[in-house]
Amino acid sequence: MTVPNVTLNNGVEIPQLGFGVFQIDPKDTKEATLTALEVGYRHIDTAEMYGNEKEVGEAVASSGLKRDEIFVTSKLNNGFHATKDALQAFDTTMDDLGFEYLDLFLVHWPLPKIGDFVETWQAMQQILESKRVRAIGVSNFQPHHIERLLKETDVVPAVNQIEVHPYLTQDDVRDFNREHGIATEAWSPIAQGKVLDDATIVDIAERLGKTPAQVTLRWHIQRGDIVFPKSVTRERVVENFNLFDFELSDDDIAAITALNRDERTGPNPDEFNYIPS
């Protein structure tokens, strides 16, 4: 199956479907990532905070694929928002991954009460100028956070990675991103499994002969978001990849979107100021 690409605002192309390694134990990450690459995924999403960048890098190196065949994202950890710290943290990420370049590097959280995310973004711009990363973006930024970046800095984020699923559709943030040429990436795309028993999604899945997870992920794809489900089970990894031999109707998409409850599985970005110890 051919996974469509999304073209970012600087011309870089990113596969719309990827494989996420959030909450995968480092000891399991290499094998899980290799499984995803064998299945056909060519987009891997990791982060400094996940503690498994090294294993992602090992999987890429062992995959038999060329480096430029795999799109890899990582994210700046929360404890390194000052300029010098951010630059050093990126160096550590590159050392852990074992890469000469990274495809996408994100500011993981805005941390509105800790430091100044504008300074952090200026450091990200320096990293971009170094040519060691192809694109930079943000994660969990609200529109008012991005508005500051647009006013006070020179580079528009290529991506904003936010929590999105049928119980948290985030259409206001997605619309803002679209209006400013920022691609939306959806984390927790099935609400950590909470939506899989929803009657609306189950009914659509039964009618189409698909699983609730496939229907939910297809909903993301048809709405234009970049999505990266995660699993350590090969059967589920395969299932999550098989999204391109069916389509949801407009009515199906509307019915799933109507399930919105503004219900988060993760923190509110305006209140989250956690720095790992």
Salt bridges, closest charged atoms under 4 A:
ASP28 OD2 - LYS27 NZ 3.43
GLU38 OE1 - ARG234 NH1 3.29
ASP45 OD1 - LYS75 NZ 2.60
ASP91 OD1 - ARG132 NH1 2.68
ASP103 OD2 - ARG67 NH2 2.84
ASP103 OD1 - ARG134 NH1 2.85
ASP116 OD1 - ARG148 NH1 3.38
GLU152 OE2 - ARG148 NE 3.03
GLU163 OE2 - HIS165 NE2 2.90
ASP171 OD1 - ARG174 NH1 3.01
ASP171 OD1 - ARG223 NH1 3.19
ASP175 OD1 - ARG178 NH1 2.79
ASP225 OD2 - ARG174 NE 2.87
GLU239 OE1 - ARG236 NE 3.47
ASP245 OD1 - LYS210 NZ 3.07
ASP252 OD1 - ARG207 NH2 2.57
GLU263 OE1 - ARG261 NH1 3.51
ASP270 OD1 - HIS144 NE2 2.83
ASP270 OD1 - HIS145 NE2 3.32
